[in-house]
Amino acid sequence: MNISIYTLIYQLITFSANFIQQEQQFRQFIKVYNKNYTFNSSEYWHRFTIFQRSIEKIKNLNNQRKHPNSALFGLTPFTDLTLTEFKSKVIKTIGKRYKQRNDVTGSKRLLLSSSQYNGNNLTNQDDGDLSMDKIIKTLPPQVDWRSKGIIGNVIAQGKCGSCWAHTVTETISSMVALETNKFTRLSAQQLLDCSDNNYGCNGGDLCEALNWIVKNNVTLLKETDYPLRLDSGQCRQPNITNGVQIESNFTCHRQTGHEENMLQLIANHGPLMAAADASIWQHYVNGTIHENCGQDANHAVQIVGYNLQDDIPYYIARNTWGTNWGMDGYLQIAIGNNTCDITAEVSAVWIKSID
């Protein structure tokens, strides 16, 4: 009888200590991420309960790490959200639309002509017999377009589900910078307001955005000429003719089973835009995600490089959740196994004109 009483007392003391520690963590979390929760309010305790559950999920994810370079999970700006809230408030992108892309696995389509690479050796899919390992041997072991000064600062999309618009305009901006040696940010707000085959701040689709640009012969304006508001509004037509147009032969395909195409494009062409399943990214801090990631693309990122020399080879992805998330706004996604459905919809663009 005495043993059970002592055990009960020990459990109560342990529970109290854990509760106090977690609440202290929560208060620090509120301060760091500037959350507006009044102490002892119903909202405060509601969010604290979600925070506690998130802590347990983070522990479970970290306990499953199989390598020192595996993704590490921890506190992020989204630790006080349920997964349902995270998907509806942060991701927002209408992911089901990505599933409508034709799967080009095994197709004989030539993605890009070798002439577009100024003599670089791009593998023709018609050759078909080259394995990913053989192709990788022809590529630079590491590529990081950030080092070339053609990647813009990380954007914080806030409550606007604008990842698709930012990913499109940032990638086009990067391709312009590759030609001009100067990065100038193009207007994501123009797409949010004017791309009528998407849903503004409620989400969108990379291919649909590119189709809209090409079919309507759209000139993309500089952000200074069409400023970012991070909401969806009426399409404006500034009296400005200077801007950028893209070629109609952009690529936008599912690359499942053909990640060598993605690597070749990154190495020999430039940054890509890609859809991905970001559900597990809620608690991501650093390292390479290579497991426990979903297969239902619901977000969009810019792929700015890769590293084939790491123990876990990875893509370098630029996100749109600000620099206080992930690795200063970036994350690493494992290469070769369609991790996070990263091959669901992959796009590359070419510049037609710059005025």
N, C-alpha and C positions, 0 to 999 in steps of 0.2 A: 504493500500500500504506500509506504514511504517513497519507494522508488518511483512510482507513477506520479506522485506529487512533485518530487524533484524534477522529474522529466517534464512535467507540465510547466513548472516554474521556468526551467531552462528554455523551453520552447517559447514561452511568453517573452522572456528577456531577449531572446534571439530575434523574435518577430518585431519587438519594439525597436531594437537596434537597427534592423534592416529598414524598418519604416522611416525612422529618423534620418538614416543615411540617404535613402531614396528621396525623401522630401527635401533634404538639403541639396541634393543633385538637381531636383526639379526647380528649386528656387534659383540656382545658378544657371540652369538652362533658360529660365525666363529672362534673366538678366542678359545673358550672352546673346540670345536671339530676339531680344526686345519684344517679348510677348506681353500682351495686355490682359493679364489675369489678376483680378483683385483677390488678395489673400482671404481665404475662408469663405469665398463665394461658392455657389454651387458649380459654376463653370470651372473654378480653380480645382476643386476636388474631382470633377469629371475628367478634366485634362490630366490631373495627377494619376488617376486610375489608368488611363490610356498610356501614360508615360511608363508606369510600372510594367504594364504588359509588353510595351516596346522593349524595355530593358531585358525582360526574359527572352524575347525573340532574338535580341542582339546576342545574348549569351549563347543561345542555342546555335545560331549561325556561326559564331566564332568557334564554338566547340567542334564544328564540322570541318574546320579548315584543315586541309591536307598537306599544305606546303607553306613555308614562311612567306612566299610571295602571293599566296591566296588572298582574296579580298578580305579586308578587315572591316568590321561593322561597328558602329558606335553612335553617339549622339549627333544628330543633324537638325536642321531647322524644322524637320517634319516628324520628329520623334513623338510629338503630342497629338498626332493624327492616327486614326484607325486606317487600315489598308483601304477600306472603302472610301474614306474621306480623301486619302492621298490620291487615289485614282481619279476621283471626281473633281477635286480642287486643284491638284497640281498637274497631273498628266493631261487629262481632258481630251486628248486627241482621240478621234473616232477610229480606233484601231482596227475594227472589223473591215474597214475599207482596204487595208493593206493586204488582206487575204484574197482580194480579187485579182491580184497581179498574176499574170501567166507565169508558171514555173518553167524556167528555161533550162532546167536540168537536162543534159543530154542533147540540147538543141545544137544545130549546126550553124547558128548565126555567128557571123564575125562581128564581135563587139565594136572594134575600132580598127581602122586601117593603120598599118605601121607608119604611113607617111605623117600621121597626126602626132607621131612621137619623134619627129626629126631624126629618124634613123635608129632609134632605140628598138630593141628586139621585143616586140609584143607578140605573145603566142596567139595564133589564130585558132579559134575553137574548132575549125574544120580539121585541124590536125588531130584533135581528139585523143591521141595516144600518149600525150605528155601528162605524167602524173603531177600532182601538186608538189611532191618532193623535188622532182626534176626542175619544175618551174621556179621554185623557191631558190634553187641554187644559182639561178641567173639574176636574182634580184639583190639589191643592196640589203645587208642584214638589218639595217635600221633606217627609217625615214621619219623625220619630224619636220613638217612644214612650218611649225612655229619659229624654228631657227632661221627661216628665210624672211621673216617679217611680213608674211602675207596673211596671217591669222589675226582677226580682231580680238578685242577684249571680250571676256565672258559676259554675257548678258544675264540679267535676272528677270525672268518673264513675269514674276509676281503671280497674280490671280488670273492672268490672261493665258489661255491655252494656246500660246503662239509659237511653240517649238518648231512647228512646220514652216512658218513664215521666216523665222530667224534662221533656221537651217538652210533654207533655199537662198535667202539674200546674202547670208554670210559666206556661203560656198561660192556664189557668183562673184561676190566682192573679192574673195581670195583669188579666183581665177583672173579677174581684172588686174589685181596686184601682181600676179605672176607675169603679166605682160608689160605692166607699166612701172614695176618696182616701187609702187606706192599704194598703200592700203587706204581706200576710202569706203566707208560703210554705206551700203545701199539701204533703201527704206523697207523695213519689214512692215511698217504701218501701211504702206501702199498695198501690200498683199492682203493684210488684215481687212482693209476697207473695201478693196476693189475686186479681189479674186472671188467671183460670184459662184464658183463651183466648190467652194470651201465654206467654213463656218466661223470665220473670224476667230475671236477669243474662245470659242467653243470647240476648236480643233480643226484639223485639216489634213491634207494628204499631199505628199511630196510630188507625186506624178501628176496629180490634178493641178497643182500650182504651176508646174512647168508647162503642162498642156495649155493652161490659161494664158501664160506669158507668150507662148509661141503662136497659138491660134489667133490671138488678138494683136499680135505684133507689138506687144507692150514694151515701152521704154522704161526701164527701171530707174527711178530717180534716186539721188543721193539722200541720205537721211536728213541732211541739213535743209533740203528742199521739201521734204515730206516728213516732218519730225515724228518720233515715236511717242505714242500716248498710252500704249498698252491697254487699249479697249477697242471695240469694233464700232466703227462709225460710218458715216456717209462717204462714199468715194469722192474724193476731191480731184480736180483737174487743174493743178497749178499751171500758170502760163510759163512753162519751162520746157524746153526741147532737149536740153542736154541730159544724157543718161547713158544707160547700157542696154544693149539688146543681145540675146543669146541665139545661137544657131538652133535650127529646128531638129537637128539630129542628136539631141540629148539622149542619154541612155537611162532607162528606169525599169529595172527588172528584178525578179527574184533570183538570187544567186546561190540558193541552197545546193551544196555539193560542188560549187564552183568558186570557192573563196580565193583561189589563185587569180581569178579575174579581178577581184577587189584589190589584191596586193599589187598586181601589175598596174592597175589604174592609179593607185596611190603613189607608187614609185615613179611611174613614167608620165603621168598626166597631172595629178594634183589632188587636193582634198576632195572627198566624196561626201554625199549626204546619204543617210541611211535611217530607216525605221528600226525600232527595237522595242523589246518588252522591258519597260523600266520599273516594273512592280517591285522588284527586290532592291532597287536602288534607293529606296526610302531611307535606309540606314547605312548606306555605303560611305566609307571614310577614305580608304586607299587600297592599294593592291590590285590584283587582277581577278575579275569575276570569271570563274570557269565552271561553276556548278550552282545548283539551286536557283537558276534563273528561268523565268517563264518563256513560253513559246507562242506568245500572242501579241504581236507588235502593236504598241499603243503610244509610241513616242517617237521623236525624231532628233537625231544628233548629227554633227559634222565630224567625219573621221579625218583627222589631220596627220595621221602617221601610223607607224607600226614598229614593233621590235621583235625580230625573229631570233635574237640571241638570248633572250631571257629563258629561264627554266620553263616558264609558262608563256610562250609567245603571245603577244597581244596587239590589239588595235588601240590607238590613242583617240578617245572620243571627247569632243568638246560639247558640254551640256549647256543648258539655258536656265540653270537654277541659281546663278550667282556664284561668287568665289568662296562663300562660307559653306559650301557643300562640296564633298568629294575632295579631289586633289587640286585645290584652287579652281574648282569648277570643271575639272576633267575627270575621266575615269578610264580604266583599262579593261578591255573585254577580250577574252581568250579567242585566239584564232583557230579555226579548223573544225569546229563542231557546231556551227550555227548557234553559238552561245547568245542567249537573250534574243533569239530570233533576229540576229543582226543582219541576216541575209534576206529578210522578208521583202525589202524594197530598197534597192541601192541605185543611186543616181549619180551621173557625171554630166557636166555641162561644158560647152565650148562658147567662147565669146565671139559674137558676130560684129559688133561695132561698139566703140567707146567715143562718146562726144563730150 
